[in-house]
Amino acid sequence: MNLKTKITTGFLAMLLLVLSIGGYAYYSLRQLDRSSRDVLKANLYSIELGQRMLKSLDQLARKPLADTAGTAAFVAALQEESRNVTEPGEQQVVSDLQRLTQQLQQHQRQAQGATKTGQASPLGIEAEPYQLGGLTYQMMALNTDALNRKTEAANLRADQANRNLLLFATLAVLLGLALVGSVPEAAVQPLRKLTAALDHATERNFSASIPQESHDEFGQVARAFNRMLGQLREYRTSTAAELITERNRAASIVNTLDEGLLLLDENRTILLANPVLCELLGMPPEKLLGRPAATVRLENDLFQAMLRPLDAPNREAAVAEAPLLHISQRGEEAFYQLAVQDLVSFNEATEKTEFVGHILTLRNVSDFKKLDQVKSNFLATVSHELKTPLSSINLNTKLLQDERLPADERQRITGYIRHETQRLQRMVAELLDVSRLDAGAGIQLDVQPTNLADVVSFATATVQPQLNDKQLRLEFHQPPRLPEVRADVEKTTWVLINLLANAIRYSPVGAALTVRVAVAGAFVRVSVQDHGPGIAPEHHDRIFQRFAQLPDKTGYRGGSGLGLSIAREFIATQGGRLWVESELGSGSTFSFTLPAVA
């Protein structure tokens, strides 16, 4: 049996004994409590009723014929007693009391009748209260004797319970003393042997093994320690060539790591810098090794950023909150994550663990950063592209709920919803193409001669419910003869709807929107003008960047600018250009050009 089982068995026995003591004590108290409650209910209550009956009889003895109130109080107490008969012979006494009480009540009625007719009162009525008193005393005596017997029995049970509890407590104390005397010794004696063997090992005497006297946990420790001593003996006999080989192998591992590795001693002197770190710092190893880190940090900004968490009061929090290090490497942007670890070593002279330095690593997380950015871009693109058609479908659905709407208008709105649904389906397919923009995979276009008037007509019809909801007026201007353009119809329509949706969003209620189509040399220009808050000139280029946020709260209230960045790429891919003309407080005009068909 192993030591754990022995200790567990002993404690389980102790726990079982304690539970037995507690259970028996609880059972004894419940029995005593039940006995006391039975006594109170069965006997003490009957004695109390008898006292009330005697008090009524004392009052009745003075006026046996006229005191009907005393008789009523006696009868009430007697009825309570008849429902609380618990002792042998008590029922017979109660029955006699009830019989005499009925005779007394009958005599009282006869006496009251005789008084009214002038006849003589019945004889013997004065003796009945005394007879009732005798029976009442007899009933009280029965309950008093029972009360004494039950009290004596309860005392005997309490004495027996005390003796049993004392016996259990004695057994628990003896068992506890046995465990105290055996368990610590069983645990400490093998530890003494292990301590002696460890003392010999620290003196480089690896022959002092521990005798394996048992198969418990300490026996397992002894076998493991003896195996360790054997390995130490083999280690001492290893040759210097093997040690050099191992050292060279460790150096090769450090030098071939794909992470930057920096090793500092307790005084922050550079002990090791692998080739990856030297390349990132742009410094050769001879300018790093052996130099104080405080001197090198003044010469290199990246080295300064690496050492900054070491100076923070809470270094772990500083490392966790440190931003990714942005490093340009071979003409490409790379992101590195800093990690700092303390190095500790056991000092045999002081027998204490001491701090001996720091190890800092730079891990290349560029691939993870790119994946996270692609995921964020894709989710933002999905949200932005689906917002406009869903809003149009929502507004048209609300219009259909109006029962006053004519049938032809319902048909027209249903057509809008169908068109927007089809557009959503096309957008879902196009989102995969949009997600390839940053990767440089290009956009698949279906360029063909296109009439921009049809594109404008479809786009304005799509946003008409939003115009009506905000009470905006749409003005459209185009020349009589408008040449066709080379464009992808779907993507050009998407760009125009996006510009119209932005103009509607930032226009005040009741304002006017103007769409102009004009020839501009070899191109055709389409403009959307609104009367919104306008955009400051310094933000004209920024709004076309993805995830751009404008700090000026009084100016353009745009979100991330994702829709405009995608729109610009769609137009640029078709050979055109998208830009904005705006100032704060004077509205905005977004324009794009497409090449005209020659």
C-alpha positions in Angstrom: 0.0 0.0 0.0 1.4 3.4 -1.0 1.7 6.3 1.3 -1.1 8.3 -0.3 -3.5 5.3 0.3 -2.4 5.0 3.9 -2.9 8.7 4.7 -6.2 8.7 2.8 -7.4 5.7 4.7 -6.5 7.2 8.1 -8.2 10.5 7.4 -11.3 8.7 6.0 -11.5 6.7 9.2 -11.2 9.9 11.2 -13.8 11.5 9.1 -16.2 8.6 9.5 -15.8 8.6 13.3 -16.4 12.4 13.4 -19.5 11.9 11.2 -20.7 9.1 13.5 -20.3 11.3 16.6 -22.1 14.1 14.9 -24.9 11.9 13.6 -25.4 10.2 17.0 -25.4 13.5 18.8 -27.9 14.9 16.3 -30.1 11.8 16.8 -30.0 12.0 20.6 -30.9 15.7 20.6 -33.8 15.0 18.3 -35.0 12.2 20.6 -34.8 14.4 23.6 -36.5 17.3 21.8 -39.3 15.0 20.7 -39.7 13.6 24.2 -39.9 17.1 25.7 -42.4 18.2 23.1 -44.5 15.0 23.8 -44.4 15.8 27.5 -45.5 19.4 27.0 -48.3 18.4 24.7 -49.6 15.2 26.4 -49.2 15.8 30.1 -48.2 19.4 30.9 -51.1 20.7 28.8 -53.5 18.4 30.6 -52.3 19.7 34.0 -52.8 23.2 32.8 -56.3 22.4 31.7 -57.0 20.8 35.1 -55.9 24.0 36.8 -58.3 25.9 34.7 -61.1 23.4 35.6 -60.3 23.7 39.3 -60.5 27.5 39.1 -63.9 27.2 37.4 -65.1 24.8 40.1 -64.0 27.2 42.9 -66.2 29.8 41.4 -69.0 27.3 40.9 -68.9 26.0 44.5 -69.9 29.4 45.8 -73.1 29.6 43.6 -73.7 26.2 42.1 -77.2 27.0 40.8 -76.7 30.5 39.4 -73.1 30.5 38.1 -73.6 29.2 34.5 -70.5 31.1 33.4 -68.3 29.0 35.6 -70.0 25.9 34.3 -69.3 27.0 30.7 -65.6 27.7 31.4 -65.4 24.2 33.0 -67.0 22.6 30.0 -64.7 24.3 27.6 -61.6 23.1 29.5 -63.1 19.6 29.8 -63.6 19.5 26.0 -59.9 20.4 25.4 -58.9 17.7 27.9 -61.1 15.1 26.1 -59.0 15.7 22.9 -55.7 15.3 24.8 -56.2 11.9 26.5 -52.8 10.1 26.5 -52.5 8.1 29.7 -54.1 4.8 30.8 -57.2 5.4 33.0 -57.4 9.1 31.9 -60.3 8.4 29.5 -62.4 6.9 32.3 -61.9 9.9 34.5 -62.7 12.3 31.6 -65.9 10.3 30.9 -67.0 10.6 34.6 -66.3 14.3 34.4 -68.4 14.7 31.3 -71.3 12.7 32.9 -71.3 14.7 36.2 -71.0 17.9 34.1 -74.1 17.0 32.2 -76.0 16.3 35.5 -74.8 19.7 36.9 -76.0 21.5 33.8 -79.4 19.7 34.0 -79.8 20.5 37.7 -79.0 24.2 36.9 -81.7 24.3 34.3 -84.2 22.7 36.7 -83.2 25.1 39.4 -83.8 28.1 37.1 -87.2 26.7 36.2 -88.1 26.1 39.8 -87.1 29.6 40.7 -89.5 31.0 38.0 -92.5 28.8 39.2 -91.8 29.1 42.9 -90.9 25.4 43.5 -88.0 24.1 45.6 -84.5 23.6 44.1 -83.3 20.0 43.3 -81.4 18.3 46.2 -77.7 17.4 46.0 -76.7 20.0 43.5 -74.2 21.5 45.9 -72.3 18.2 46.1 -71.6 17.9 42.4 -68.9 20.7 42.2 -66.9 18.8 44.9 -67.3 15.5 43.0 -66.1 17.2 39.9 -63.1 18.6 41.8 -62.1 15.2 43.0 -62.2 13.7 39.5 -60.2 16.7 38.2 -57.5 16.1 40.8 -57.5 12.5 39.8 -56.9 13.5 36.2 -54.1 15.9 37.1 -52.5 13.2 39.3 -52.4 10.7 36.3 -50.7 13.3 34.1 -48.3 14.4 36.9 -47.2 10.8 37.4 -46.8 10.3 33.7 -44.8 13.6 33.5 -42.5 12.4 36.2 -42.0 9.0 34.5 -41.2 10.6 31.1 -38.8 13.1 32.7 -37.0 10.3 34.4 -36.8 8.3 31.2 -35.5 11.3 29.3 -32.8 11.8 32.0 -31.8 8.2 31.6 -31.5 8.6 27.8 -29.5 11.8 28.2 -27.1 10.1 30.5 -26.7 7.2 28.1 -26.1 9.6 25.2 -23.5 11.4 27.2 -21.7 8.2 27.9 -21.8 7.1 24.3 -20.6 10.5 23.1 -17.7 10.3 25.6 -16.8 6.9 24.3 -16.8 8.1 20.6 -14.8 11.2 21.5 -12.2 9.0 23.3 -11.9 6.8 20.2 -11.5 9.8 18.0 -8.8 11.2 20.2 -6.9 7.9 20.2 -7.2 7.5 16.5 -6.0 11.1 16.0 -3.0 10.5 18.3 -2.2 7.4 16.3 -2.3 9.3 13.0 -0.2 12.1 14.5 2.4 9.7 15.7 2.6 7.5 12.5 1.9 9.7 9.5 4.5 12.4 10.0 7.2 9.9 10.9 6.3 7.8 7.8 6.7 11.0 5.7 9.8 12.4 7.3 12.0 9.3 7.6 12.4 8.8 3.8 12.9 12.5 3.4 15.9 12.3 5.8 17.4 9.6 3.6 16.8 11.7 0.5 18.3 14.8 2.1 21.5 12.8 3.1 21.8 11.5 -0.5 21.3 15.0 -1.9 24.1 16.3 0.4 26.4 13.7 -1.0 25.4 14.6 -4.5 26.1 18.3 -3.9 29.6 17.3 -2.9 30.0 15.6 -6.2 29.7 12.2 -4.6 27.4 10.4 -7.0 27.8 6.9 -5.5 25.6 7.5 -2.4 22.3 6.1 -3.7 19.1 5.7 -1.7 18.1 2.2 -0.5 14.9 1.1 -2.2 13.0 -0.3 0.9 9.4 0.1 -0.3 7.2 0.4 -3.3 5.3 3.5 -2.3 5.9 7.1 -3.5 9.2 7.3 -1.6 10.3 4.1 -3.3 9.5 5.7 -6.7 11.5 8.8 -5.7 14.4 6.7 -4.6 14.5 4.8 -7.9 14.2 8.1 -9.9 17.0 9.7 -7.8 19.3 6.6 -8.3 18.7 6.8 -12.0 19.6 10.5 -11.9 22.8 9.7 -10.1 23.7 7.2 -12.7 23.1 9.8 -15.5 25.3 12.2 -13.6 28.1 9.7 -13.4 27.8 9.1 -17.1 27.8 12.9 -17.6 31.0 13.3 -15.6 32.7 10.7 -17.7 31.8 12.4 -21.0 34.7 13.7 -23.0 35.6 17.3 -23.7 35.0 16.7 -27.4 31.4 15.8 -26.7 30.9 18.9 -24.6 32.3 21.1 -27.5 30.0 19.3 -29.9 27.0 20.1 -27.8 28.1 23.7 -27.4 28.5 24.0 -31.2 25.1 22.4 -31.7 23.4 24.9 -29.3 25.2 27.8 -31.1 23.9 26.5 -34.4 20.4 26.4 -33.1 20.6 30.0 -31.9 22.1 31.3 -35.1 19.5 29.5 -37.3 16.5 30.8 -35.4 14.1 32.8 -37.5 13.5 35.1 -34.5 15.7 37.9 -33.2 17.5 36.8 -30.0 19.2 39.1 -27.5 20.9 38.0 -24.3 21.8 40.4 -21.5 23.5 39.7 -18.2 22.5 41.1 -14.8 24.3 44.3 -15.6 22.6 44.6 -19.0 25.8 43.9 -20.9 25.1 42.3 -24.3 26.2 38.6 -24.2 24.6 37.3 -27.4 22.9 38.7 -30.5 22.0 36.2 -33.2 22.2 37.1 -36.9 18.5 37.8 -37.3 18.6 40.5 -34.6 21.8 42.0 -36.0 20.1 42.3 -39.4 17.0 43.9 -37.9 19.2 46.4 -35.9 21.4 47.0 -38.9 24.5 46.5 -36.7 27.3 43.9 -36.9 27.9 41.5 -34.0 31.2 43.2 -33.1 29.4 46.5 -32.4 27.0 44.7 -30.0 28.7 41.9 -28.1 30.3 43.0 -24.8 28.9 46.5 -24.9 26.5 48.0 -22.3 22.9 48.1 -23.5 22.6 51.6 -22.2 25.2 52.8 -24.7 23.8 50.9 -27.7 20.2 52.1 -27.1 21.4 55.7 -27.7 22.7 54.7 -31.2 19.7 52.6 -32.4 16.0 53.4 -32.1 14.8 49.8 -32.5 17.2 48.7 -29.6 15.7 51.6 -27.6 12.2 50.3 -28.2 13.2 46.8 -27.2 14.7 47.9 -23.8 11.8 50.3 -23.0 9.7 47.6 -21.2 12.6 46.7 -18.9 12.4 50.2 -17.4 8.7 50.1 -16.7 7.4 49.6 -13.1 5.2 46.7 -14.3 7.3 45.0 -16.9 4.8 42.2 -17.7 2.0 44.8 -18.4 4.4 46.9 -20.4 5.3 44.0 -22.6 1.7 42.9 -23.0 0.6 46.5 -24.0 3.6 47.2 -26.2 2.5 47.7 -29.8 3.9 45.6 -32.6 7.3 46.9 -33.9 7.0 48.1 -37.5 10.2 47.3 -39.3 11.0 47.8 -43.0 12.9 44.7 -44.1 14.2 44.2 -47.7 11.8 46.9 -49.0 8.8 45.3 -47.3 6.9 46.1 -44.2 7.2 43.6 -41.4 5.7 43.4 -37.9 7.6 42.0 -34.9 6.3 41.1 -31.4 8.6 41.6 -28.4 9.0 39.0 -25.6 11.0 39.4 -22.5 12.1 36.7 -20.1 14.2 36.8 -16.9 17.1 34.3 -16.6 17.7 32.8 -13.2 20.4 30.4 -11.9 21.0 28.5 -8.6 24.1 29.7 -6.8 25.7 26.8 -5.0 27.7 29.1 -2.7 24.7 30.9 -1.3 22.2 28.1 -2.0 19.8 30.7 -3.5 18.3 31.3 -6.9 19.7 34.5 -8.4 18.8 36.7 -11.3 21.5 36.5 -14.0 20.1 38.4 -17.0 17.4 38.9 -19.6 16.5 37.2 -22.9 14.6 39.3 -25.4 13.1 37.9 -28.6 11.6 39.5 -31.7 9.1 37.3 -33.4 7.9 38.0 -37.0 4.1 38.1 -36.9 3.6 39.8 -40.3 1.7 36.9 -41.7 -0.7 37.0 -38.7 -1.1 40.7 -39.1 -1.9 40.4 -42.8 -4.5 37.7 -42.1 -6.1 39.9 -39.4 -6.2 42.9 -41.8 -7.7 40.8 -44.6 -10.4 39.6 -42.2 -11.2 43.1 -41.0 -11.3 44.5 -44.5 -13.6 41.8 -45.7 -16.0 42.2 -42.9 -16.1 46.0 -43.3 -16.6 45.6 -47.0 -19.6 43.2 -46.5 -21.2 45.6 -44.0 -20.8 48.7 -46.2 -21.8 47.1 -49.5 -25.0 45.5 -48.2 -26.1 48.6 -46.3 -27.5 50.6 -49.2 -29.7 48.0 -50.9 -31.0 46.7 -47.6 -32.0 50.2 -46.6 -33.8 50.6 -50.0 -35.6 47.2 -49.5 -36.5 48.3 -45.9 -38.0 51.6 -47.1 -40.0 50.0 -50.0 -41.3 47.3 -47.6 -42.6 50.0 -45.3 -44.3 51.6 -48.2 -46.0 48.3 -49.2 -47.5 48.1 -45.7 -49.6 51.2 -46.4 -53.0 49.8 -47.5 -53.9 53.1 -49.2 -51.1 52.7 -51.8 -52.5 52.1 -55.3 -52.0 48.8 -57.1 -49.8 50.3 -59.8 -47.6 51.9 -57.1 -47.4 48.6 -55.2 -46.3 46.9 -58.5 -43.6 49.5 -59.0 -42.3 49.2 -55.5 -42.3 45.4 -55.8 -40.1 45.8 -58.9 -37.7 48.0 -56.9 -37.4 45.3 -54.2 -36.9 42.6 -56.8 -34.1 44.7 -58.5 -32.4 45.4 -55.1 -32.6 41.7 -54.2 -30.9 40.8 -57.5 -28.4 43.5 -56.8 -27.6 42.0 -53.4 -27.0 38.6 -55.0 -24.6 40.2 -57.4 -22.9 42.0 -54.6 -22.3 38.8 -52.6 -20.6 37.4 -55.6 -18.5 40.5 -56.1 -17.3 40.7 -52.5 -14.8 38.0 -53.2 -13.4 40.1 -56.0 -13.3 43.2 -53.8 -11.3 41.2 -51.1 -8.6 40.6 -53.8 -7.9 44.3 -54.3 -5.3 44.7 -51.6 -3.7 41.4 -52.7 -3.2 42.9 -56.2 -5.1 40.2 -57.9 -7.1 42.7 -59.9 -10.8 43.2 -60.6 -12.6 41.2 -63.3 -14.4 43.7 -65.5 -17.0 43.3 -68.2 -16.2 46.5 -70.2 -18.5 47.4 -73.1 -20.1 50.5 -74.7 -22.5 51.9 -72.1 -25.1 54.6 -72.1 -24.5 56.6 -68.9 -28.0 58.0 -69.0 -29.3 54.5 -68.4 -26.9 54.0 -65.5 -28.0 57.3 -64.0 -31.7 56.4 -64.4 -31.3 53.0 -62.7 -29.2 54.4 -59.9 -31.6 57.3 -59.1 -34.6 54.9 -59.2 -32.8 52.7 -56.7 -32.3 55.5 -54.2 -35.7 57.2 -54.8 -37.3 55.7 -51.7 -34.5 57.3 -49.6 -35.0 60.6 -51.4 -38.7 60.5 -50.6 -38.0 59.5 -47.0 -35.8 62.6 -46.5 -37.9 64.9 -48.7 -34.9 65.6 -51.0 -35.3 67.0 -54.6 -33.2 65.3 -57.3 -32.1 67.4 -60.3 -30.6 65.8 -63.4 -28.7 67.7 -66.1 -27.1 66.1 -69.2 -26.3 67.4 -72.8 -28.7 66.5 -75.7 -26.1 64.3 -77.4 -24.2 62.2 -74.9 -21.5 59.7 -76.2 -21.3 56.2 -74.9 -18.5 55.2 -72.6 -16.4 52.1 -72.1 -17.4 50.8 -68.7 -18.6 47.9 -66.6 -22.3 48.6 -66.1 -22.7 46.9 -62.7 -19.6 48.4 -61.1 -20.3 51.9 -62.5 -23.9 51.7 -61.2 -22.6 50.6 -57.8 -20.2 53.6 -57.7 -23.0 56.0 -58.6 -25.5 54.5 -56.1 -22.8 54.7 -53.4 -22.2 58.4 -54.1 -25.9 59.2 -54.1 -26.4 57.2 -50.8 -23.6 59.3 -49.2 -25.1 62.5 -50.5 -28.5 61.6 -49.1 -27.1 60.6 -45.8 -25.3 64.0 -45.2 -27.9 66.3 -46.8 -30.3 68.3 -44.7 -34.0 67.6 -45.0 -35.7 69.3 -47.9 -32.4 70.1 -49.7 -31.6 69.5 -53.4 -29.3 66.9 -55.0 -27.9 67.6 -58.5 -26.6 64.9 -60.9 -24.7 66.2 -63.9 -23.4 64.3 -66.9 -21.1 66.2 -69.2 -18.4 65.6 -71.9 -14.9 66.4 -70.7 -12.5 65.9 -73.7 -12.0 62.2 -74.3 -14.0 61.4 -71.2 -17.5 61.7 -69.9 -17.8 63.2 -66.4 -20.5 62.3 -63.9 -21.0 64.6 -60.8 -23.1 64.3 -57.6 -23.5 67.6 -55.8 -25.1 67.9 -52.3 -25.6 70.7 -49.8 -24.3 68.9 -46.7 -21.6 70.1 -44.2 -18.8 69.8 -46.7 -15.3 68.4 -46.3 -12.1 70.3 -45.3 -9.5 70.4 -48.1 -6.9 68.6 -46.0 -9.2 65.6 -45.8 -10.0 65.3 -49.6 -7.5 62.5 -50.1 -7.9 60.9 -46.8 -11.6 60.1 -47.3 -10.7 57.7 -50.1 -8.4 55.7 -47.8 -9.8 52.6 -46.1 -10.8 52.9 -42.5 -10.0 56.6 -42.4 -11.5 58.6 -39.5 -11.9 62.3 -39.7 -11.1 64.2 -36.5 -13.1 67.3 -37.3 -16.4 66.8 -35.7 -17.9 69.9 -37.3 -17.1 68.7 -40.8 -17.6 65.5 -42.7 -19.3 62.9 -40.6 -18.1 59.9 -42.6 -17.3 56.5 -41.1 -14.4 54.4 -42.3 -14.3 55.6 -46.0 -14.4 52.1 -47.2 -17.1 52.6 -49.8 -15.3 55.6 -51.4 -12.0 53.6 -51.5 -13.7 50.7 -53.3 -15.4 53.1 -55.7 -12.2 54.8 -56.6 -10.6 51.4 -57.4 -13.5 50.4 -59.5 -13.3 53.7 -61.5 -9.5 53.6 -61.8 -9.6 50.0 -63.1 -11.9 51.2 -65.9 -9.4 53.9 -66.9 -11.2 56.8 -65.1 -10.7 59.0 -62.1 -12.8 59.7 -58.9 -12.3 62.9 -56.8 -14.1 65.4 -54.6 -14.5 69.1 -54.6 -15.6 70.5 -51.3 -15.1 73.0 -48.5 -16.5 73.2 -45.0 -20.1 74.6 -45.0 -20.5 74.7 -48.8 -21.5 71.1 -49.6 -19.6 68.5 -51.6 -19.3 67.5 -55.3 -18.1 64.0 -56.0 -17.1 63.4 -59.7 -15.8 60.5 -61.7 -14.8 60.2 -65.4 -15.0 57.3 -67.8 -13.4 57.1 -71.3 -15.8 57.9 -74.1 -16.2 55.5 -77.0 -14.3 56.9 -80.0 
